[in-house]
């Protein structure tokens, strides 16, 4: 059975390297055919918002890259519903479908993972 890895996206997509490095890490470990799930919590939910335009920061939009992770075998995406709601967002605001989790669901997903990579 493949090692279970949870990538915990906690930071806003711009203003730091966390989201970009998390995305690169997912692509890198994806080639090892591990069981990867990506969990967006806190400001990390902003990484999935549609219509990102960080051109003023001289960056490319990161959100459009997450749906393409299926090419690396990553198919399990979770969004912490309270984090989404606290930021005035709904699932319709996101670039992709993701399973909504409450606090207990996030805790369970993390507990089931053998490795947790926080970004």
DSSP file (Angstrom, degrees, kcal/mol; ACC not computed):
  #  RESIDUE AA STRUCTURE BP1 BP2  ACC     N-H-->O    O-->H-N    N-H-->O    O-->H-N    TCO  KAPPA ALPHA  PHI   PSI    X-CA   Y-CA   Z-CA
    1    1 A X              0   0    0      0, 0.0     3,-0.1     0, 0.0     2,-0.1   0.000 360.0 360.0 360.0 140.1    0.0    0.0    0.0
    2    2 A X        -     0   0    0      1,-0.1     2,-0.1    32,-0.0    32,-0.1  -0.355 360.0-100.2 -70.9 147.1    1.3    3.5   -0.9
    3    3 A X        -     0   0    0      1,-0.1    32,-2.1    -2,-0.1     2,-0.5  -0.455  37.4-126.6 -62.9 134.7    2.4    5.9    1.8
    4    4 A X  E     -a   35   0A   0     30,-0.2   111,-1.8    -2,-0.1   110,-1.2  -0.772  29.0-174.9 -90.7 127.8   -0.3    8.4    2.6
    5    5 A X  E     -ab  36 115A   0     30,-2.9    32,-2.5    -2,-0.5     2,-0.5  -0.983  10.5-161.8-124.5 129.1    0.8   12.0    2.4
    6    6 A X  E     -ab  37 116A   0    109,-2.9   111,-3.0    -2,-0.4     2,-0.7  -0.952   5.5-157.4-109.2 126.7   -1.3   15.1    3.3
    7    7 A X  E     -ab  38 117A   0     30,-3.0    32,-3.0    -2,-0.5     2,-0.8  -0.920  10.8-155.5-103.3 116.5   -0.2   18.4    2.0
    8    8 A X  E     -ab  39 118A   0    109,-2.4   111,-3.4    -2,-0.7     2,-0.8  -0.823   3.6-162.2-100.3 107.8   -1.6   21.1    4.2
    9    9 A X  E     +a   40   0A   0     30,-3.0    32,-2.6    -2,-0.8    35,-0.2  -0.809  27.1 152.2 -92.9 110.3   -2.0   24.5    2.4
   10   10 A X        +     0   0    0     -2,-0.8    33,-0.8    30,-0.2    34,-0.6   0.573  43.4  76.3-115.2 -15.1   -2.4   27.1    5.1
   11   11 A X  S    S-     0   0    0    108,-0.3    36,-0.2    32,-0.3    30,-0.1  -0.665  85.3 -94.8-107.9 155.4   -1.0   30.4    3.6
   12   12 A X        -     0   0    0     -2,-0.2     7,-0.5     1,-0.1     4,-0.2  -0.310  40.4-117.2 -59.9 149.7   -2.3   32.9    1.2
   13   13 A X  S    S+     0   0    0     30,-0.3     2,-0.3     6,-0.1     7,-0.3   0.684  92.6  44.0 -69.9 -17.5   -1.0   32.2   -2.4
   14   14 A X  S    S+     0   0    0      1,-0.1     3,-0.1     5,-0.1    -2,-0.1  -0.922  92.6  47.5-129.7 153.6    0.9   35.4   -2.8
   15   15 A X  S    S+     0   0    0     -2,-0.3     2,-0.3     1,-0.2    -1,-0.1   0.276 111.8  40.8 100.7  -9.3    3.3   37.4   -0.5
   16   16 A X  S    S-     0   0    0     -4,-0.2     4,-0.3    -3,-0.1    -1,-0.2  -0.934  82.6-114.9-154.0 174.2    5.3   34.3    0.5
   17   17 A X  S  > S+     0   0    0     -2,-0.3     4,-3.0     1,-0.1     5,-0.3   0.479  85.6  99.5 -92.7  -3.1    6.7   31.2   -1.2
   18   18 A X  H  > S+     0   0    0      1,-0.2     4,-2.5     2,-0.2     5,-0.2   0.907  84.6  40.0 -55.6 -53.0    4.5   28.7    0.8
   19   19 A X  H  > S+     0   0    0     -7,-0.5     4,-2.6     2,-0.2    -1,-0.2   0.926 117.7  47.8 -66.6 -44.2    1.8   28.0   -1.8
   20   20 A X  H  > S+     0   0    0     -4,-0.3     4,-2.3    -7,-0.3    -1,-0.2   0.913 115.0  45.9 -62.4 -42.4    4.2   28.0   -4.8
   21   21 A X  H  X S+     0   0    0     -4,-3.0     4,-2.5     2,-0.2    -1,-0.2   0.872 111.2  52.9 -69.8 -35.9    6.6   25.6   -3.0
   22   22 A X  H  X S+     0   0    0     -4,-2.5     4,-2.4    -5,-0.3    -2,-0.2   0.932 109.6  48.8 -61.3 -45.4    3.7   23.5   -1.8
   23   23 A X  H  X S+     0   0    0     -4,-2.6     4,-2.0     1,-0.2    -2,-0.2   0.922 112.5  47.5 -60.8 -46.2    2.5   23.2   -5.4
   24   24 A X  H  X S+     0   0    0     -4,-2.3     4,-2.3     1,-0.2    -1,-0.2   0.885 111.1  52.2 -63.3 -38.5    6.0   22.2   -6.6
   25   25 A X  H  X S+     0   0    0     -4,-2.5     4,-2.9     2,-0.2     5,-0.3   0.910 106.9  52.4 -64.2 -41.8    6.4   19.7   -3.8
   26   26 A X  H  X S+     0   0    0     -4,-2.4     4,-1.8     1,-0.2    -1,-0.2   0.929 110.9  47.4 -60.4 -44.8    3.1   18.1   -4.8
   27   27 A X  H  X S+     0   0    0     -4,-2.0     4,-0.7     1,-0.2    -1,-0.2   0.899 113.4  49.6 -62.9 -39.7    4.3   17.7   -8.4
   28   28 A X  H >< S+     0   0    0     -4,-2.3     3,-0.6     1,-0.2    -2,-0.2   0.922 115.8  39.3 -67.3 -44.9    7.6   16.3   -7.2
   29   29 A X  H ><>S+     0   0    0     -4,-2.9     3,-1.5     1,-0.2     5,-0.7   0.714 102.1  74.7 -79.7 -17.9    6.3   13.7   -4.8
   30   30 A X  H ><5S+     0   0    0     -4,-1.8     3,-1.5    -5,-0.3    -1,-0.2   0.813  85.8  63.1 -61.5 -29.8    3.4   12.9   -7.3
   31   31 A X  T <<5S+     0   0    0     -4,-0.7    -1,-0.3    -3,-0.6    -2,-0.2   0.660  92.1  65.4 -70.7 -13.8    5.9   11.0   -9.5
   32   32 A X  T < 5S-     0   0    0     -3,-1.5    -1,-0.3    -4,-0.2    -2,-0.2   0.336 108.4-122.5 -90.5   7.4    6.5    8.5   -6.7
   33   33 A X  T < 5 +     0   0    0     -3,-1.5     2,-0.2    39,-0.2    -3,-0.1   0.857  54.2 159.7  55.9  41.0    2.9    7.3   -6.9
   34   34 A X      < -     0   0    0     -5,-0.7     2,-1.2   -32,-0.1    -1,-0.2  -0.525  53.8-102.0 -85.6 161.0    2.2    8.1   -3.2
   35   35 A X  E     -a    4   0A   0    -32,-2.1   -30,-2.9    -2,-0.2     2,-0.4  -0.734  53.6-175.5 -84.7  97.5   -1.4    8.5   -2.0
   36   36 A X  E     -a    5   0A   0     -2,-1.2    40,-0.7    37,-0.3    39,-0.5  -0.810  16.4-178.7-106.4 134.3   -1.5   12.3   -1.8
   37   37 A X  E     -ac   6  76A   0    -32,-2.5   -30,-3.0    -2,-0.4     2,-0.5  -0.969  15.4-147.9-123.8 147.9   -4.3   14.5   -0.5
   38   38 A X  E     -ac   7  77A   0     38,-2.5    40,-3.0    -2,-0.4     2,-0.5  -0.968  12.1-167.5-118.0 126.7   -4.3   18.3   -0.5
   39   39 A X  E     -ac   8  78A   0    -32,-3.0   -30,-3.0    -2,-0.5     2,-0.6  -0.962   5.8-157.1-120.6 121.9   -6.1   20.1    2.3
   40   40 A X  E     +ac   9  79A   0     38,-2.7    40,-2.8    -2,-0.5     2,-0.3  -0.876  24.7 160.3-101.8 119.9   -6.7   23.9    2.1
   41   41 A X    >   -     0   0    0    -32,-2.6     3,-2.3    -2,-0.6     4,-0.2  -0.881  48.3  -5.9-133.5 165.3   -7.3   25.6    5.4
   42   42 A X  G >  S-     0   0    0     -2,-0.3     3,-1.5     1,-0.3     4,-0.2  -0.172 133.9 -11.9  50.0-137.1   -7.1   29.2    6.8
   43   43 A X  G >  S+     0   0    0    -33,-0.8     3,-1.5     1,-0.3   -30,-0.3   0.595 121.6  85.7 -70.0  -8.5   -5.8   31.6    4.1
   44   44 A X  G X  S+     0   0    0     -3,-2.3     3,-1.6   -34,-0.6     4,-0.3   0.749  73.1  72.6 -61.7 -23.3   -4.8   28.6    2.0
   45   45 A X  G X  S+     0   0    0     -3,-1.5     3,-1.6     1,-0.3    -1,-0.3   0.789  82.9  69.9 -63.5 -25.1   -8.3   28.5    0.6
   46   46 A X  G X  S+     0   0    0     -3,-1.5     3,-1.3     1,-0.3    -1,-0.3   0.745  82.1  73.7 -63.1 -22.1   -7.5   31.7   -1.4
   47   47 A X  G <  S+     0   0    0     -3,-1.6    -1,-0.3    -4,-0.3    19,-0.2   0.763  98.4  46.6 -62.9 -23.8   -5.2   29.5   -3.5
   48   48 A X  G <  S+     0   0    0     -3,-1.6    47,-2.9    -4,-0.3    48,-0.3   0.400  81.8 124.5 -99.6   2.4   -8.2   28.0   -5.2
   49   49 A X  B X   -E   94   0B   0     -3,-1.3     3,-0.6    45,-0.2    45,-0.2  -0.416  62.4-118.1 -69.7 135.3  -10.1   31.2   -5.9
   50   50 A X  T 3  S+     0   0    0     43,-2.9    -1,-0.1     1,-0.2    -2,-0.0  -0.273  88.6  28.9 -65.2 153.5  -11.1   31.8   -9.5
   51   51 A X  T 3  S+     0   0    0      1,-0.2    -1,-0.2    10,-0.0     2,-0.1   0.736  72.1 174.9  73.1  26.1   -9.8   34.8  -11.5
   52   52 A X    <   -     0   0    0     -3,-0.6    -1,-0.2    -5,-0.1     2,-0.2  -0.421   7.4-179.6 -64.7 137.8   -6.5   35.3   -9.7
   53   53 A X    >   +     0   0    0     -2,-0.1     3,-0.5     7,-0.1     7,-0.1  -0.635  14.9 160.4-140.4  79.9   -4.5   38.1  -11.4
   54   54 A X  G > > +     0   0    0      1,-0.2     3,-1.7    -2,-0.2     5,-1.5   0.080  34.7 121.6 -89.0  26.3   -1.2   38.6   -9.6
   55   55 A X  G > 5 +     0   0    0      1,-0.3     3,-2.1     2,-0.2    -1,-0.2   0.852  68.4  61.5 -57.4 -36.2    0.5   40.3  -12.6
   56   56 A X  G < 5S+     0   0    0     -3,-0.5    -1,-0.3     1,-0.3    -2,-0.1   0.747 104.4  49.7 -62.9 -22.0    1.2   43.4  -10.4
   57   57 A X  G < 5S-     0   0    0     -3,-1.7    -1,-0.3     2,-0.2    -2,-0.2   0.347 117.8-116.3 -94.3   4.4    3.3   41.1   -8.2
   58   58 A X  T < 5S+     0   0    0     -3,-2.1     2,-0.3     1,-0.2    -3,-0.2   0.894  77.0 122.0  58.4  42.8    5.1   39.8  -11.3
   59   59 A X      < -     0   0    0     -5,-1.5     2,-0.3   -45,-0.0    -1,-0.2  -0.892  63.0-119.9-129.3 159.7    3.8   36.3  -10.7
   60   60 A X        -     0   0    0     -2,-0.3     2,-0.2    -3,-0.1    -7,-0.1  -0.702  45.6 -90.1 -93.5 152.6    1.6   33.8  -12.6
   61   61 A X        -     0   0    0     -2,-0.3     4,-0.1    -9,-0.2    -1,-0.1  -0.443  35.1-166.2 -64.3 130.1   -1.7   32.7  -11.1
   62   62 A X  S >> S+     0   0    0     -2,-0.2     3,-1.9     1,-0.1     4,-0.7   0.798  74.7  73.1 -86.0 -31.3   -1.2   29.6   -8.9
   63   63 A X  H >> S+     0   0    0      1,-0.3     3,-0.9     2,-0.2     4,-0.6   0.831  88.9  59.5 -56.8 -37.3   -4.9   28.6   -8.6
   64   64 A X  H 34 S+     0   0    0      1,-0.2     4,-0.4     2,-0.2    -1,-0.3   0.677  97.8  63.1 -66.7 -16.2   -5.1   27.3  -12.2
   65   65 A X  H X4 S+     0   0    0     -3,-1.9     3,-0.6     1,-0.2     4,-0.4   0.788  86.6  70.2 -79.5 -28.4   -2.3   24.8  -11.5
   66   66 A X  H X< S+     0   0    0     -3,-0.9     3,-1.7    -4,-0.7     4,-0.2   0.896  93.8  53.5 -62.6 -42.4   -4.2   22.8   -8.8
   67   67 A X  G >< S+     0   0    0     -4,-0.6     3,-1.0     1,-0.3    -1,-0.2   0.817 103.1  60.5 -61.2 -26.4   -6.7   21.2  -11.2
   68   68 A X  G X  S+     0   0    0     -3,-0.6     3,-1.9    -4,-0.4    -1,-0.3   0.573  78.4  88.7 -76.7  -8.2   -3.8   20.0  -13.3
   69   69 A X  G X > +     0   0    0     -3,-1.7     5,-1.9    -4,-0.4     3,-1.9   0.681  67.5  79.0 -65.0 -15.2   -2.4   18.0  -10.4
   70   70 A X  G X 5S+     0   0    0     -3,-1.0     3,-1.7     1,-0.3    -1,-0.3   0.806  82.3  66.0 -61.4 -26.2   -4.5   15.0  -11.5
   71   71 A X  G < 5S+     0   0    0     -3,-1.9    -1,-0.3     1,-0.3    -2,-0.2   0.705 101.2  49.4 -65.4 -18.8   -1.8   14.5  -14.2
   72   72 A X  G < 5S-     0   0    0     -3,-1.9    -1,-0.3    -4,-0.2   -39,-0.2   0.214 128.6 -99.0-102.9  12.0    0.5   13.7  -11.3
   73   73 A X  T < 5S+     0   0    0     -3,-1.7     2,-0.7     1,-0.3   -37,-0.3   0.578  80.6 135.9  84.3   9.6   -2.0   11.3   -9.7
   74   74 A X      < +     0   0    0     -5,-1.9    -1,-0.3     1,-0.2    -2,-0.2  -0.821   9.5 146.1 -94.9 116.0   -3.4   13.7   -7.2
   75   75 A X        +     0   0    0     -2,-0.7     2,-0.7   -39,-0.5    -1,-0.2   0.439  42.1  88.6-128.6  -4.5   -7.1   13.5   -7.1
   76   76 A X  E     +c   37   0A   0    -40,-0.7   -38,-2.5    22,-0.1     2,-0.4  -0.869  47.7 167.7-107.4 111.1   -8.1   14.1   -3.4
   77   77 A X  E     -c   38   0A   0     -2,-0.7    22,-2.5   -40,-0.2     2,-0.4  -0.977   9.4-173.4-123.2 132.2   -8.7   17.8   -2.6
   78   78 A X  E     -cd  39  99A   0    -40,-3.0   -38,-2.7    -2,-0.4     2,-0.4  -0.955   8.5-161.3-126.6 144.0  -10.3   19.0    0.6
   79   79 A X  E     -cd  40 100A   0     20,-2.6    22,-2.7    -2,-0.4     2,-0.8  -0.993  25.9-123.7-125.0 130.6  -11.3   22.5    1.6
   80   80 A X  E  >  - d   0 101A   0    -40,-2.8     4,-1.9    -2,-0.4     3,-0.4  -0.617  22.7-153.2 -71.6 109.3  -12.0   23.4    5.3
   81   81 A X  H  > S+     0   0    0     20,-2.7     4,-2.8    -2,-0.8     5,-0.2   0.869  90.2  53.7 -59.8 -41.8  -15.5   24.8    5.0
   82   82 A X  H  > S+     0   0    0     19,-0.5     4,-2.7     1,-0.2    -1,-0.2   0.891 108.5  51.0 -60.5 -36.8  -15.3   27.1    8.1
   83   83 A X  H  > S+     0   0    0     -3,-0.4     4,-0.9     2,-0.2    -1,-0.2   0.911 111.9  47.6 -64.6 -41.4  -12.1   28.7    6.5
   84   84 A X  H ><>S+     0   0    0     -4,-1.9     5,-2.4     1,-0.2     3,-0.7   0.950 114.5  45.4 -61.8 -50.4  -14.0   29.2    3.3
   85   85 A X  H ><5S+     0   0    0     -4,-2.8     3,-1.9     1,-0.2    -2,-0.2   0.887 106.9  58.1 -62.8 -41.8  -17.1   30.7    5.0
   86   86 A X  H 3<5S+     0   0    0     -4,-2.7    -1,-0.2     1,-0.3    -2,-0.2   0.747 107.7  49.2 -61.2 -23.6  -15.0   33.0    7.3
   87   87 A X  T <<5S-     0   0    0     -4,-0.9    -1,-0.3    -3,-0.7    -2,-0.2   0.258 119.3-109.6-101.0  10.8  -13.5   34.6    4.1
   88   88 A X  T < 5S+     0   0    0     -3,-1.9     2,-0.3     1,-0.2    -3,-0.2   0.760  75.4 132.9  70.8  25.8  -16.9   35.1    2.5
   89   89 A X      < -     0   0    0     -5,-2.4     2,-0.3    -6,-0.2    -1,-0.2  -0.729  37.7-163.7-109.5 157.6  -16.3   32.4   -0.1
   90   90 A X    >   -     0   0    0     -2,-0.3     3,-1.9    -3,-0.1     4,-0.2  -0.846  41.6 -98.5-128.4 167.6  -18.4   29.5   -1.4
   91   91 A X  G >  S+     0   0    0     -2,-0.3     3,-1.5     1,-0.3     5,-0.1   0.807 121.1  65.5 -57.1 -28.5  -17.5   26.4   -3.4
   92   92 A X  G 3  S+     0   0    0      1,-0.3    -1,-0.3     3,-0.1   -42,-0.0   0.701  92.9  62.1 -66.9 -18.4  -18.7   28.3   -6.6
   93   93 A X  G <  S+     0   0    0     -3,-1.9   -43,-2.9   -44,-0.1    -1,-0.3   0.503  89.4  93.8 -82.5  -4.8  -15.8   30.7   -6.1
   94   94 A X  B <  S-E   49   0B   0     -3,-1.5   -45,-0.2   -45,-0.2   -48,-0.1  -0.582  76.4-131.4 -98.1 153.3  -13.2   28.0   -6.5
   95   95 A X  S    S+     0   0    0    -47,-2.9     2,-0.3    -2,-0.2   -46,-0.1   0.583  90.4  17.9 -74.8 -10.3  -11.3   26.8   -9.7
   96   96 A X  S    S-     0   0    0    -48,-0.3     2,-0.3    -5,-0.1    -2,-0.1  -0.975  86.6 -92.5-154.1 163.0  -12.1   23.2   -9.0
   97   97 A X        +     0   0    0     -2,-0.3     2,-0.3   -30,-0.0   -20,-0.1  -0.630  45.1 172.1 -79.8 140.5  -14.4   20.9   -7.0
   98   98 A X        -     0   0    0     -2,-0.3     2,-0.3   -22,-0.1   -20,-0.2  -0.987  38.3-101.5-145.2 150.6  -13.1   19.8   -3.6
   99   99 A X  E     -d   78   0A   0    -22,-2.5   -20,-2.6    -2,-0.3     2,-0.4  -0.581  37.3-130.6 -74.2 131.3  -14.7   18.0   -0.8
  100  100 A X  E     -d   79   0A   0     -2,-0.3     2,-0.4   -22,-0.2   -20,-0.2  -0.681  27.1-170.9 -84.5 134.2  -15.7   20.3    2.0
  101  101 A X  E     -d   80   0A   0    -22,-2.7   -20,-2.7    -2,-0.4   -19,-0.5  -0.950  13.7-145.3-125.1 144.9  -14.6   19.2    5.5
  102  102 A X     >  -     0   0    0     -2,-0.4     4,-2.3   -22,-0.2     5,-0.2  -0.296  49.5 -80.1 -89.7-173.6  -15.4   20.6    8.9
  103  103 A X  H  > S+     0   0    0      1,-0.2     4,-2.3     2,-0.2     5,-0.2   0.909 133.3  48.0 -56.4 -44.7  -12.9   20.7   11.8
  104  104 A X  H  > S+     0   0    0      1,-0.2     4,-2.4     2,-0.2    -1,-0.2   0.876 109.6  53.2 -65.8 -37.4  -13.4   17.0   12.6
  105  105 A X  H  > S+     0   0    0      2,-0.2     4,-2.5     1,-0.2    -1,-0.2   0.901 109.8  47.4 -65.0 -41.5  -13.0   16.0    8.9
  106  106 A X  H  X S+     0   0    0     -4,-2.3     4,-2.4     2,-0.2     5,-0.2   0.929 112.2  50.3 -63.9 -44.9   -9.7   17.9    8.6
  107  107 A X  H  X S+     0   0    0     -4,-2.3     4,-2.3    -5,-0.2    -2,-0.2   0.905 111.9  48.1 -59.9 -41.5   -8.4   16.3   11.8
  108  108 A X  H  X S+     0   0    0     -4,-2.4     4,-2.1     2,-0.2    -1,-0.2   0.919 110.5  50.7 -65.8 -44.5   -9.4   12.8   10.5
  109  109 A X  H  < S+     0   0    0     -4,-2.5     4,-0.5     1,-0.2    -2,-0.2   0.895 113.4  46.0 -61.6 -39.9   -7.8   13.4    7.1
  110  110 A X  H >< S+     0   0    0     -4,-2.4     3,-0.9     1,-0.2    -1,-0.2   0.901 110.9  52.2 -69.2 -40.1   -4.6   14.5    8.9
  111  111 A X  H 3< S+     0   0    0     -4,-2.3    -2,-0.2     1,-0.2    -1,-0.2   0.851 106.1  54.7 -64.8 -34.2   -4.7   11.5   11.3
  112  112 A X  T 3< S+     0   0    0     -4,-2.1     2,-0.3    -5,-0.1    -1,-0.2   0.618  93.6  89.2 -75.3 -11.9   -5.1    9.0    8.4
  113  113 A X    <   -     0   0    0     -3,-0.9  -108,-0.2    -4,-0.5     3,-0.1  -0.677  64.2-154.6 -90.3 139.3   -1.9   10.4    6.7
  114  114 A X  S    S+     0   0    0   -110,-1.2     2,-0.4    -2,-0.3  -109,-0.2   0.783  86.3  31.2 -77.8 -27.7    1.5    8.9    7.5
  115  115 A X  E     -b    5   0A   0   -111,-1.8  -109,-2.9     2,-0.0     2,-0.5  -0.996  66.6-163.3-134.4 136.0    3.2   12.2    6.5
  116  116 A X  E     -b    6   0A   0     -2,-0.4     2,-0.7  -111,-0.2  -109,-0.2  -0.984   2.2-167.1-120.8 123.7    1.9   15.8    6.8
  117  117 A X  E     -b    7   0A   0   -111,-3.0  -109,-2.4    -2,-0.5     2,-0.4  -0.919  12.7-156.0-110.1 106.8    3.7   18.5    4.8
  118  118 A X  E      b    8   0A   0     -2,-0.7  -109,-0.2  -111,-0.2  -111,-0.1  -0.680 360.0 360.0 -87.7 133.6    2.6   21.9    6.0
  119  119 A X              0   0    0   -111,-3.4  -108,-0.3    -2,-0.4  -110,-0.2   0.283 360.0 360.0-131.3 360.0    2.8   24.9    3.6
